[in-house]
Amino acid sequence: MRRLRAPGGPGRWIAPLVLVLAAAGCGAAPGPVPVPTPAATASAPAAVPADGLPLRAFGYTHGPLDAFSLPRSALLVASVDQADNVTAVLSAPSGAELAAYLRRALPAAGFTVTAGADGSDPTLTFAGRGWTGSVTAADGTAAVLLRPA
């Protein structure tokens, strides 16, 4: 005797399920990246100020990972982590606060602020440790760009 099967067999629901799961994953908007706990950065070098965290603590794998830092209060809303381009877009702190932090932190970490050292606006450029970088801010968002020198 022969069994009758439903049209399409048991696998008929697999393709639609995969499509639904893929669409759900693609539609999720990225949220701010939480600030890592201090325990995750116990080995941070002394050049990082007490109120900062090295790039490595924010999950970056490229750039001056242990020398360049961001304030602990940094909230990343977008990032690029490539060998030739490291970018952090932050919703906090403000551009002026970020620039003030970097003016203080960069020289201690072996970087030279090449423009914007006077503190007149949140835009500055810097170089050191084989990298060049810039900071700019507008409309409540600040961005840091690092590139190999």
WOHUHU-V191311 format. One line per field, one symbol per residue. phi: phi as a letter, one per 20 degrees, with the letter a starting at -180 (. if undefined). A space follows every 10 residues. Layout:
# WOHUHU-V191311
phi=???
This chain:
# WOHUHU-V191311
phi=.deedfgnmf efefffffff ffffffefff dfeffffgff cgeffffefg eccfggfenf dcnfgdeecc fgffdfdabc ccfdacccdd ebffgfffff ffgeefgfen ddfebnffnf bfebcbbqln cdbbcbbalm cccdcccff
